[in-house]
Amino acid sequence: SSGINAEWPLRPGKCNKDTMAKLIENLTKSLISNIVLCKSAAGTIDYVKSELIKVQREQLKSVQETVQTEIKTEMKTWSEIARKNCDNKAPTLKTVKKAVQSAVQDDARSRNFIVHGVPEDYSTCPADLADEVLDKILQHNNHSDIVAANRIGVKKREDGRPRPIKVTMNSNESVKEALSRANHLKKSLCTTYHSWFVAPDRNREEQATHKKLVAQLKEKISAEPSKYHYINDGKVLSVVNAYKR
C-alpha cells in the first residue's frame, strides 16, 4: 500500500506507463494477499466448526450413555419392585403399574405420621397441633421441617372419635425421629397428652395387620396383667417385671 500512496493521485497529463504498471502490480499484490487471507480465515473457521461439532457429538454421546445408564438402573429398580409386589409371577403391564403406584405411595407415606386422640375442639388449626405435638415429643421448639398438617376422614364419625391428624414432614428421617420419641407424650406431666398417640401413616393392608396385632395385645394384657406387653416388628412380645413405659 505504501507504493500505491507514493504514486497516487496521478496528475492529469503526467501519467506514464511505468507508474501505471507499478500501480497495477501493487493493486494485484494487495488483492492476492487479501484473497489468501480470506482463504486462510475460511479454513480456520471450517476447522473451528469441525472441532466444535466433534466436541458437541462427544458431549451428546456422553449424555446419551449417562441417560441410558440411569434408565437401566431405574428399570432394574422398578423391576425388582414389580417382582416383589407381584408374588413372583411374570409381571404384566397392569401389575407393574400397580407395583409402581404402590411404591410411589409408600414413599409419600414415609414422610407422614398420624396423630390420634386429639379432640376436635382442642384447636382449629392442625398446623398448631402438629407443632405442639412435636414440641412435646422432640422437646425443642424448632419444627421447620413440618410441611403440612390436616385432619383426615369424616368430621362426624359414628364412633364419636375425633379425626386423626396427618402431619407431613420434609423427610422420612424427621418422621422416624418423631416416631422413635412418641412415648414422650405418655410421659408428659400434662395428662391431656396421655390420650394422644402418634403412629406411622399405614396403608390399608398395614392398618388391617396392625389392628389384629392390637387385638392380640389387648388379649395378652387381659390374660397376663403382671407382664409388660408390646408390639415390635409385627409381633406381640411380653416381658416379665419390665418397666412399663
Phi, psi and omega per residue, in radians:
S1 nan -0.433 -3.139
S2 -1.173 -0.629 3.121
G3 -1.147 -0.639 3.136
I4 -1.165 -0.798 -3.105
N5 -1.113 -0.524 -3.094
A6 -1.205 -0.506 -3.071
E7 -1.880 0.158 -3.010
W8 -2.177 2.429 -0.004
P9 -1.405 2.675 3.078
L10 -1.480 2.356 3.136
R11 -1.373 2.465 3.111
P12 -1.004 2.379 3.108
G13 1.469 -0.140 -3.118
K14 -2.050 0.267 3.133
C15 -1.398 2.271 3.081
N16 -2.111 2.924 -3.046
K17 -1.143 -0.719 -3.101
D18 -1.101 -0.762 3.141
T19 -1.123 -0.773 3.141
M20 -1.104 -0.709 -3.135
A21 -1.127 -0.718 3.123
K22 -1.126 -0.693 3.125
L23 -1.116 -0.769 3.139
I24 -1.138 -0.681 3.130
E25 -1.088 -0.768 3.125
N26 -1.139 -0.700 3.100
L27 -1.090 -0.716 3.139
T28 -1.124 -0.777 3.109
K29 -1.060 -0.740 3.133
S30 -1.106 -0.716 3.133
L31 -1.124 -0.777 3.137
I32 -1.093 -0.719 3.125
S33 -1.080 -0.720 3.119
N34 -1.160 -0.668 3.122
I35 -1.121 -0.764 3.111
V36 -1.073 -0.740 3.132
L37 -1.091 -0.726 3.128
C38 -1.132 -0.727 3.117
K39 -1.101 -0.704 3.124
S40 -1.118 -0.748 3.125
A41 -1.119 -0.718 3.125
A42 -1.096 -0.706 3.109
G43 -1.119 -0.712 3.102
T44 -1.112 -0.751 3.124
I45 -1.076 -0.765 3.122
D46 -1.080 -0.693 3.140
Y47 -1.141 -0.781 3.134
V48 -1.093 -0.750 3.114
K49 -1.078 -0.727 -3.141
S50 -1.108 -0.766 3.129
E51 -1.150 -0.697 3.132
L52 -1.103 -0.760 3.110
I53 -1.093 -0.699 3.122
K54 -1.070 -0.793 3.124
V55 -1.109 -0.758 3.135
Q56 -1.084 -0.696 3.116
R57 -1.127 -0.711 3.120
E58 -1.132 -0.723 3.111
Q59 -1.134 -0.746 3.115
L60 -1.082 -0.728 3.115
K61 -1.092 -0.727 3.130
S62 -1.115 -0.754 3.120
V63 -1.109 -0.757 3.132
Q64 -1.061 -0.766 3.134
E65 -1.112 -0.713 3.116
T66 -1.105 -0.802 -3.141
V67 -1.088 -0.763 3.133
Q68 -1.083 -0.697 3.106
T69 -1.107 -0.783 3.135
E70 -1.092 -0.736 -3.136
I71 -1.103 -0.774 3.130
K72 -1.073 -0.718 3.133
T73 -1.115 -0.826 -3.130
E74 -1.131 -0.702 3.130
M75 -1.106 -0.665 3.101
K76 -1.118 -0.740 3.131
T77 -1.093 -0.857 -3.124
W78 -1.170 -0.556 3.099
S79 -1.124 -0.712 3.110
E80 -1.136 -0.709 3.102
I81 -1.088 -0.752 -3.126
A82 -1.092 -0.788 3.128
R83 -1.080 -0.675 -3.116
K84 -1.159 -0.602 -3.060
N85 -1.713 0.082 -3.099
C86 -2.045 0.379 3.064
D87 0.970 0.649 3.069
N88 1.091 0.278 3.068
K89 -1.552 2.838 3.090
A90 -1.091 2.072 -3.052
P91 -1.204 2.391 3.028
T92 -1.786 3.015 3.134
L93 -1.033 -0.684 -3.130
K94 -1.149 -0.774 -3.118
T95 -1.232 -0.585 3.097
V96 -1.154 -0.774 3.103
K97 -1.036 -0.745 3.138
K98 -1.136 -0.715 3.142
A99 -1.146 -0.740 3.127
V100 -1.129 -0.770 3.120
Q101 -1.063 -0.730 3.127
S102 -1.106 -0.716 -3.136
A103 -1.136 -0.715 3.121
V104 -1.119 -0.745 3.129
Q105 -1.143 -0.716 3.104
D106 -1.077 -0.693 3.120
D107 -1.122 -0.711 3.124
A108 -1.174 -0.723 -3.132
R109 -1.165 -0.463 -3.120
S110 -1.140 -0.260 3.115
R111 -1.757 0.188 3.122
N112 -2.065 2.709 2.846
F113 -2.446 2.765 -3.041
I114 -1.994 2.341 3.075
V115 -1.860 2.115 -3.136
H116 -1.871 2.703 2.983
G117 1.528 0.061 3.138
V118 -1.488 2.071 -3.115
P119 -0.968 2.546 -3.117
E120 -1.069 -0.601 -3.084
D121 -1.585 0.106 -3.136
Y122 -1.187 -0.733 3.107
S123 -2.757 2.506 3.127
T124 -1.564 -0.073 -3.097
C125 -2.017 1.809 3.133
P126 -1.015 -0.581 -3.136
A127 -1.119 -0.698 3.099
D128 -1.142 -0.661 3.114
L129 -1.125 -0.753 3.120
A130 -1.065 -0.732 3.124
D131 -1.123 -0.685 -3.140
E132 -1.168 -0.735 3.139
V133 -1.102 -0.804 3.130
L134 -1.132 -0.585 3.100
D135 -1.086 -0.642 -3.112
K136 -1.368 -0.688 -3.054
I137 -1.524 -0.533 3.117
L138 -1.667 -0.327 3.070
Q139 1.053 0.701 2.936
H140 -2.644 2.870 -3.006
N141 -1.723 -0.012 -3.108
N142 -1.614 1.729 -3.096
H143 -2.111 0.754 -3.095
S144 -1.204 -0.182 -3.123
D145 -1.496 0.059 3.041
I146 -1.331 2.181 3.140
V147 -1.685 -0.760 -3.111
A148 -2.787 2.797 3.077
A149 -2.677 2.374 3.127
N150 -2.805 2.673 3.047
R151 -1.269 2.527 3.134
I152 -2.199 2.612 3.117
G153 1.683 -3.097 -3.133
V154 -1.274 2.363 -3.059
K155 -1.117 -0.818 3.141
K156 -1.805 1.625 -3.118
R157 -1.406 2.595 -3.117
E158 -1.116 -0.586 -3.118
D159 -1.444 -0.030 3.084
G160 1.375 -0.040 -3.123
R161 -1.343 2.601 3.126
P162 -1.235 2.661 3.100
R163 -1.162 2.467 3.080
P164 -1.235 2.852 3.141
I165 -1.988 2.154 3.077
K166 -1.643 2.176 -3.137
V167 -1.967 2.207 3.124
T168 -1.854 2.219 3.137
M169 -1.839 2.980 -3.118
N170 -1.437 -0.084 3.096
S171 -2.770 2.735 3.097
N172 -1.257 -0.378 3.085
E173 -1.153 -0.674 3.094
S174 -1.116 -0.649 3.112
V175 -1.179 -0.753 3.116
K176 -1.040 -0.709 3.127
E177 -1.113 -0.762 3.138
A178 -1.109 -0.758 -3.126
L179 -1.176 -0.617 -3.120
S180 -1.194 -0.364 -3.115
R181 -1.993 0.273 -3.074
A182 -1.070 -0.459 -3.108
N183 -1.201 -0.152 3.087
H184 -1.137 -0.380 3.076
L185 -1.122 -0.734 3.135
K186 -1.191 -0.460 -3.108
K187 -1.537 -0.077 -3.094
S188 -1.111 2.535 3.086
L189 -1.190 -0.413 3.103
C190 -1.493 2.029 -3.075
T191 -1.190 -0.254 3.120
T192 -0.995 -0.652 -3.077
Y193 -1.388 -0.168 -3.074
H194 -1.200 -0.377 3.123
S195 -1.663 -0.026 3.078
W196 -1.634 2.583 3.025
F197 -2.619 2.649 -3.071
V198 -1.907 2.392 -3.098
A199 -2.437 2.795 3.062
P200 -1.154 2.820 3.047
D201 -1.495 1.609 -3.046
R202 -1.551 2.640 3.006
N203 -1.416 3.141 -3.041
R204 -1.088 -0.742 3.140
E205 -1.117 -0.745 3.123
E206 -1.147 -0.642 3.100
Q207 -1.100 -0.751 -3.135
A208 -1.130 -0.736 3.112
T209 -1.119 -0.767 -3.131
H210 -1.160 -0.619 3.116
K211 -1.069 -0.715 3.105
K212 -1.149 -0.682 3.119
L213 -1.126 -0.703 3.118
V214 -1.105 -0.701 3.106
A215 -1.096 -0.728 3.092
Q216 -1.125 -0.671 3.126
L217 -1.081 -0.774 3.136
K218 -1.110 -0.677 3.103
E219 -1.119 -0.714 3.113
K220 -1.104 -0.772 -3.127
I221 -1.080 -0.698 -3.140
S222 -1.241 -0.676 -3.078
A223 -1.391 -0.566 -3.094
E224 -2.325 1.270 -3.066
P225 -1.173 -0.313 -3.116
S226 -1.375 -0.223 -3.129
K227 -1.782 2.834 3.062
Y228 -1.743 2.153 -3.080
H229 -2.004 2.474 -3.129
Y230 -2.737 2.845 3.133
I231 -1.780 2.267 3.114
N232 -2.610 2.234 3.096
D233 0.945 0.756 3.080
G234 1.309 0.307 3.135
K235 -2.374 2.687 3.042
V236 -1.658 2.085 -3.098
L237 -2.012 2.693 -3.119
S238 -2.359 2.502 3.087
V239 -2.335 2.652 -3.130
V240 -1.600 2.391 3.055
N241 0.892 0.646 3.124
A242 -1.556 2.703 3.094
Y243 -1.237 2.118 -3.118
K244 -1.420 2.005 -3.105
R245 -1.459 nan nan
